[in-house]
């Protein structure tokens, strides 16, 4: 909680006011049983109607004051608790935005979603309970014990048995509950994971007619979550009747000993009634404390998961005096090797090449040859393990990260569009772009030909993930969005695989004619997409097998020649 407490700063006034008002509410409620005993022992015994009315009105007034304090306390507690959770959620979201790809590889998406939603909500609830129930229960117990002691000190001895017994039961239950609550959050992660996977790939599920298989997978994880939840709840269910048994046993004992004192004339009937009320308040306070600690255990599991995110440092570290300008789009790889954090084997080994600003570089190779990993080192989506990558003659690690990535436009293999409109998606590349600039980028990416046919044009709606566009359309829109940045370097990671060869050729032609001053890197499966490149890298098992232009590679690279010949046969057939 020391890590999280600074996020309460904005709501500290509410956090202070809520427990103060709660104490005042408890103090008000404590006096009601006392005046009730006075009505019985004085008003009713003496048949003093005026005394009964005055005391009754006083009780009503105290109850209204206490209720007012309680309502305001509840409001302040909710503002502090859920405001606190909102600030933590905001910080986690910002933290995730700054994660490197290596950091993101450590956590599953479903786990991050659960931490941002379920865990933060739990922290908010527990914080609210800490400001209210955790204050109300002990103060109610203390005040009620004081009042009970004032009424009849000898009967208070009954608590000497009830309270220790209740505390022992509570400790046993809590020790059993903690691992279950930790396990419960993990089960929620697993259910979220399969929901996300299934809904993302629902079209594949339906096309393969695998609904029954997916339902079985979901049922397994859903049942595991249910069983874990039931195990945890069973402890709560066990605790409640035990506490009720303690309460009723204590009341019976008080009635027995108190009744004898009434018969002996040393205690009034009203005093016994108020004493029992105070006993009930004390034992109810114990129940509230037990319930609070049950929630606190679940909250502690959530806190651990949230703090794990906050304590995770990005693998990408910025220079203390970063460079804020990129001179040009030249790229140098100097003895670069790379391995993923969780891997012992190198993914890239001893990579050396350089390209001048404005050149077109093609990258080709078999699946798994680490083509994507190679280009992801340029904008520091990952950092090199050995060697250095230079842009504009300067090591990328010396640049201000925002400056570097603003000058390196990247179109990933998986093209994601965000819900909204086409205009809003295009403005991801340039927030201040005019419609004319957007249309020009769409034309360069060969996307204007279908966008121009929409009646609402740039205001055309984009569904979540861009699911209302075909794969080829999404690729062209993603390229246009990248061009909006006016970068010095643009990287297309197999970003034209879903477009036909004619459209692909038009995109290459547009790049050659209109982006001559921009360094362009194209990862492709088709040689036709890169054969006009200034130079081409042929990747094989994380190493550069060959490097040269199309004609040179046909003569010197067996891998390149094999790919070319197989594709030529495919075209001919």
Secondary structure, DSSP 4 states (H G I P E B T S, - for coil): -TTTGGGGGGGHHHHHHHHHHHHHHHHHHHHHHHHHHHIIIIIITTT-HHHHHHHHHHHHHHHHHHHHHHHHHHHHHHHHHHHHHHHHHHHHHHHHHT--HHHHHHS-HHHHHHIIIIIHHHHHHHHHHHHTHHHHHHHHHHHHHHHHHHH-TTGGGGHHHHHHHHHHHHHHHHHHHHHHHHHHHHHHHHHHHHHHHHHHTHHHHHHTT-HHHHHHHHHHHHHHHHHHHHHHHHHHHHHHHHHHHHHHHHHHHHHHHHHHHHHTTSS-HHHHHHHHHHHHHHHHHHHHHHHHHHHHHHHHHHHHHHHHHHTPPPS----TT-B-------EEEEEEEE--TT-SS-SEEEEEEEE-TT-EEEEEE-TTS-HHHHHHTTTTSS--SEEEEEETTEEGGGB-HHHHHHHEEEE-SS----SEEHHHHHTTT-TT--HHHHHHHHHHTT-HHHHTTSTTGGG-EE-GGGTTS-HHHHHHHHHHHHHTT--SEEEEESTTTTS-HHHHHHHHHHHHHH-TTSEEEEE-S-GGGTTTSSEEEEEETTEEEEEE-HHHHHHH-HHHHHHHHHHHHHHH-
